[in-house]
């Protein structure tokens, strides 16, 4: 069962979120190494939980510092470069 991922942009500083992200990266490396040895379903679920938490950290960092980590608002628009006469 997947764990509930908190909103890291609330109640955490940018430095804390970066630290959490770094810890998750190290944990993911350990789990992946362990997965390659045994390949069990439990470890696979664990990697999915870590990926979800990492994504939450990335969203929080984008919210806190969009110039460094990119904007969270990625809206596609289309435009007609010129008007065609009728």
Secondary structure, DSSP 8 states (H G I E B T S, - for coil): -------TTSS--HHHHHHHHHHHHHHHHHHHHHHHHH--HHHHHHHHHHHHHHHHHHHHHHHH-HHHH--S--------SS----
